[in-house]
Amino acid sequence: MRFFITRLVILPGIAILLLSAIPATRLNAQQPAPGTSRGYQTTPDELRAIAAKAEAGLEPYKSAVADVLNWADREWDYKLDTNESCSSSTNPAWIHSERGVKRLYARALAYHLTGETHYAEEVKVILERIMSEVLTISLNEQQCRLNFGWGTPELVASADLIEDYWQGQLCRGPLSTRYDDLTIGTGDCKALFQNWLVKNPYYVVSYTAENSQSNWGAAATATLAAVADYLWDRSDVLLAHRFPPQINGGQDALFTPAEAYEHANRLALDRMNGYRVEYHSSSACDLMGGEQQYEDWPPVKSQITENGIIPEDARRREACNIPRYNGEYQNYPQVHLGNAIQQCELLLRRGDRSCYDNIDLTDIPDYTFVDFRGKTHTTPLVAGRGSIERAIDAIIVDSDTEWKHDSALELAYHYYSQFSRFGNVAQWAAQLNRPGDCSQDVCFGTLTHGLAPGEVPGLPPTVPPPGAQ
């Protein structure tokens, strides 16, 4: 069965899916020809232009290109397990942003920065190893849902950047998109990698996209959107999507790529605007009580508040209902925003500014929902919530807190320096310690989105999302 899931009807003890069609974004742009990159964080043409600026000695491009090439030339030799598990946030090493993923994505970027095909061949060899040797990713270890939420978008972007190179080439990989079908065979490299993405990271991570409203959920929906988009040319594929018991009775759904893409983006916007419920954590803000809610202020549910606070991540160091961060480094909200920005950038490159521009101006005095224990709560949702820009301001401007996820901030700065709603973007620039690396969200943001002094940013090239004509 195929659905679009647009809203949840909340009843005591269970969330029931409201199924209807979501109008797809209709663009005048044409789908790229076979063998052409769609573009996730960047495109081959953009990279060639960046290489020319670097060659001319223009900063920050010169330093950013040197940094990428340094990582591209480092050895990629990681152990892959047939049934991959996740013993910590840094394992398996090959999916970790500061190890395997960084070296893989750097090679894909280097292919277009230098024109040297050995980088593309190395990307192909690495992706073939992954899709032929890693047959399953653990469904039982929650850490895998987070680790593959962090690392999968760069796997997709790397494959996309060698689209012209491996077109028509043969690889070994999964012949099926079903998680429990372990059959490996030979076929078109891209098609087999698409199969692997559907049966492994998409299937594993989809559960967290539904049940978490913290940085875990932000990483999950960014991954689902990237994978679904990469399936734009696979009308033969249905993506199996997992749910927690509170949604759809815990039964899997089957989505077309277009449906999966729309659903991932709706999950992200609803999470930002406070319409989702945290089912993952026993200390959830959506319990509307406990030590995670300070007694000084009314309790606040999961969302991005009108003050830019991300309650479900603020509670990791302070509390859900703080009106302002305390000025100490806030890692969890920054990880959350980094992954949300990554998803916003994908939408932007599909001609859709709704994620970057999101702000919910509806005032709902009596919003009712059911927490994971089955208890009904009523709380206000205040107008002005849900803004990525406001959430960045809450860290950098309101509380004068150091920003350490610089690559993601490069993307946000590039966009909001053109389309700011709140007018504080100039204050972000001092936080950009270039070049920006990889940090559990975006990789090499200075390379792809850095601006030279006096350089005027612009909008990226676009192609239509899956399902658009």
N, C-alpha and C positions, 0 to 999 in steps of 0.2 A: 504494500500500500504506500502511496506517495502523498505527502502532505506539505503544505506551508503551515508553520506554526507561528501565529502572529501574536497571541496573548495567552495568558494563563487565567482561567477562572478559578479562584481560590475558594474552596469549601473546606470545612473542618477536616483536617487530617489528610487531605489529598489535593493536589493541583491537577485539574483536568485541562487537556489541551483544547484550545479553540482553534479550529482548522479553517483556513480560508486562503485565498490567493493573495500574495503580495505583488503588486505591480512591479515588474522589473524596470530598472533604469534603462531608458531608451536613449541611445546616443546616435549621432550621425557617423561616428567613427566606425571604421570597418575592422572586422576581426583580422588579426595578423595572418599573413600567408603562412603555409606550412614551412617550418624551419626558421621562423622569425620569433624572436623573444617577445613575450608579452610585457615584461617589465614589472618588477615587484618593488624593489627599492631604487632601481636604476635600470638603464637599458644600454645595449652596446653603443648606440650613437652618443648617448650622454657620456659614457666612459671614454670614448675616443676624444670627445671635446675636452674632458678633464685632463686626459693625457697631454693634449696640446698645450693647455694652460700650465701644466707642471713642467713641460719641456721648456717653456718660456720663462721659467723661474718664478711664476706667480704663486704666492702663498694665499691660503693654506694648502693649495693643491700639491705643490712640490713635496712638502713634508708628508702629506697624506698618501701620495702615490708611493713614496719611498717606504713608508710604514707597511702598506699593503704588500708590496713586493718582498719585503723582509719576511712577512708571515707566509707568503706563497711559496717561498723557497725552503721553508722548514719541513722537516720530515713528517710524513703522515703514516704512522705505523702503529695502529691500535689493534688491540685484541677485540674480536667480535664473537659473541656467543650466539649459538643457535637459538636458544631461548633466553632473550636478554632480560636481565634484572637490573635494579637500580638500588645499590647499597647506600648511596648518599646523593647529595645534590650535585656532586661532581663526577658521578659515575652512572653509566659507562662513559669513559673519557672521550670516545669518538663523537658523542652528541653534546659534549660540554662546550659552552660558548667560548671559553678561553683556551680550549685545547683543539679537539678535532674539528669542530664546526668552523672555528676561526680560520684554520689552515685550509680547509676545503673551500670556503667562500672566498678567501683571498686568492686562491688559484683561479676561480671562476672570474673574478674581477680582473686579475692579471692577464688573462687570456685576451681581453679587449683593450686593456691599457697598453699592452706590448705587441699584440698581434702574434705572439708565439704560441703555436698550436700544441706544444707539449703540455702547457697548462690545461688546456681543454681535455687532452687525453688523460691526464692525471685525475681530473674531475670525473671523467667517465669511469675510469678504473675504480676509483673510490666508491662511487655510487653503485657500481656493479657488485663490488664486494658487499656493500651493505644489503642490497636487495636480494642477493643470492645466499648470503651466510646468516643473516638475522631473519629467522623464519617467524618468530613471534616475539612480542614485547609483553612483559608480564601484565596481566590484568589485576593481579592481587596486590601488587606493591603500589601504593598511592604515589610514591616518589616518582615512578615512571611517568605518571600523568603530567607531573610538573616538568620533569627534565625534557620530555619530548614536546611539551608545549613551548619550552624555551628554544629548543634547537631546530625544530622542523622547518620553520619559515626560511632559514638559510639553506636547508637542503633543497627546498623548492626553488629558491632564487638561484642557487648554483646550477641546478638542472636547466632552468630557464635560460641562463646565460650561455650554455653550450648547446642550445637548441639547433643552431646552424651546423654545429660540428657533428653531433651524433645522429642527426636525421638519417634514417634508413640503415643505421648500423644495428648489428645484432648483439645482444647481451644475454646473460643468464639471469633469471629472476622468477618471481612468482607468476604462475599462469592464471591464478584465481585472485579475486578480491575478497574472498571469504577468509575470516580470521582463522578458522579451523582447517582450512585446506592448505597443506604445506607443500603442494606440488611445485617443483622447480623445473623450468625448461628454458628453451632458447626462443627468443623473439625480438621484436622491435624494442630497442633500449628504453625509449620514452614510455611506451605502453606498459612495459614490465615495471618500470619505476612508479608509474601512476598506480598500478595494481598494489605495489608495496605500500604506498602512502595510504591507500584506502583501507587495506586490511590490517595495517599496524598503527602508525601514529594517529590517523583519524579515528579509528575505532576505539583505541585506548583513551585518547584525550577527550573524546566527546562527552564522556561521563562527567568530567570536571567542568566542562563548559556549562553543563546544566546545573550542577549542585554547588558551585563555588562563586561567590561574588567578590572575592579578594583578588590579589595579584595572580593566584592560581587560575581563576576564571578568565582574567584578562589575557594571560598567556594562551589559554585553551582556545578562546574564540579567535584570536589572531591566527593560530595554527589551523583551525577548521576553515577559516575564510581563505587562507593561502592554498590549502590542499584542494578545496572545492573549486577555486578559481583555476588551478592548474589542470583540473579535469574538464575544462571548458569544451574540449573537442572529443569527449568520450560519452556520446549519447547512449552507449551500450552499458554504462556503469550505474549501479545504484550503491550509494554509500550507507552502510549500516551504522546507525547512530544510537548510542546507549543513553539510558535515562536512569536516574535514581528512583527508588520506590515511590516517592511523592509525585512523580510526573509520569503520566501515561502508564501508570501501574507498574513502572519499572520495565516495560516491554520496549525492545528495540523498534526504531522506525527505519524506513528505507527512503532515502532522499535521492533525487537526481542531483547532478552537480549544481544546477541553478538553484534548486530548493535548498541544498546544503549551504550554499553561499549566502542566500538571503537569510536563512535561519541564523547563521553565525553572526551576521551583522545586526540582526534584530536582538539577539541575546546581548551583544555588546552595548547597544544603545539603551536597552531596558535595564541592564545592570547599572549603567551610569546614571540613569534617571530614577532609580529606586523601585522599579517594578518587578525585580527578581527577589528571590529568597535564598539565603545562605543555608544549605543543608549539610555542608561538609564539616564545619567546625562545632565542637561542643561549647566553644566560647563565642558563638556568633553574636554579632550586634543585633540580629533579628530576634533574639530571645528577649530583647528590650529590658534587660535587667542583668544582675550579676556584677562581679567586680569589673567587667569590661565597660560598664557604664558608670561614670562618676556621678555621685549624688548631687553635685553642685548644679548640674544642668539636666533638662529633660532628656530621656533616652532618645537615641537616633538610630534608625535602621540603616542597612547597607545602601550605598548610593555614592555619588559625588555630591556633597552638600552645596548649598548656595554660597558657602564660605570657602569652597574648594577642598574641604577635608574628605578623605576617603576613609570612612569609619572602619570598614572591615580590615584595613591595614594600619590605621592609626592605633588601634587597640593593641597591636603587637608591642608598642613601646609606651603608649599612653592609654587612651580610652576611646571608645566609639564616638562619644558625644562632645569632644573638645571643640571649642569654637575656633581654636588657632593652635598650630604646632608650637612646641616649646623652644624651638631654636636649635635643638640637637639634631644630628644627622638622621634623616628619615629614609631608610633603605626601602622598606616595604611599599610605601606609597610611590616611590620613584620607580621601583620595578613594575608596579601596577601601571603607572602612566607610560613607561617605556613600551610595554606590550600593547597598550591601547593605541599609542601613537603609531606603532608598526601597522596595526589594523587600519587606522585612519589613513595612512599613506597608501595602502593598497586600494581603499575605496577611492581616494583622490585620483589614483592612476586608472581607475575605471570611470572617471568623470563624475564622481559623487563626492561632494564636499560635506555631506551631512554629519559625518563623524567628527571631523575637525570643528565644524560650526555648531555642533550640538549644544543646546541649552534648553531645558524644559521650563517654559514660562507659565505653566499651569500651576495654580495653587490648589492643593487638595487637602482641606482641613482634616478629613476623616478617611484616610486610606486604610483599608482593612486587608490583612493577610494572615496566613497561618504559618507558624514556625515549624521546624523539623520535629518537634515533640507533639505537634497537633494542637497547640494553643493558638487561639485567635487574638490578634492585636489590632488596635486602631491607633494610627499616628499621623501627624501632619507631614505632607511632602510639600516643601516650600518652593515657591517659584524662584527660578534662577539656578536650579541644581543641574548637574550633569555635564558641566563644561570642562573640557580638557585644559583650555587656556587658564581658566580660573583656578584649577587644581595646581597648575605649575606656579601661578602667582602665589598661591597659599604657602608654597615652600620657599621660593626664592625671594618674593617681595614681602609678604606679610610677616614671615618668621625669620627672614634673613638666614636661611639654612643652606649649607653647602649642597650643591647638586653634583652627584658623581656619575650619573648615567648620561655622559656627555653625547654619545652618539644619537640617542633618542632625542635629546634636547636640540641637536643640530636640525633634525627633521622638523620639530615643532617650531623652532626659531625661523626656519626658512619659510614656513607657511604663515605663521602669525605675524611676522614682520610685514606681511602684505595685507592680512585680513584680521587684525586685532580688534577685539570687541572692548577690551578693558584698558588698553593703552599703556601697559607696563613692559612690553616686550623688550625695549631697549635695555632694561635692567637685567635681562637674562644673559646678555652677551658676556659679561664678566665671568660667568660660570663655565664658559666653553674653553676648557683646557685642551687645545688641539695638539695632535689629531685624536679624534674620538675612537675608542676601541670597541670591543664587544662586551656586553654586560648583561647577560640573561634577557636581552630584548633585541636591540638593534646593533648591527655590526658596521663599523667603518663609516659612521655618519658624517665625519668631516670630509671624507673623500666624495661622497655622493651628494651632500647637501651643504657643505661649507661655502662660505661667501668671502671673496676677496674684499678688501676695503673699497667702498664705493660701488661695489657690484650690486646690481638690481636683480632680485630674485624673480622668478616667474613660475608659472604652473607647469607641471611635467607633461610629457606626451601621454595620451590616453588610448586605451582600447576598451571595447564594451565588456561588461561582465558576462559570466556564463548565462546562456539563454537569451541574450539580447541579439537582435538581428542587425 
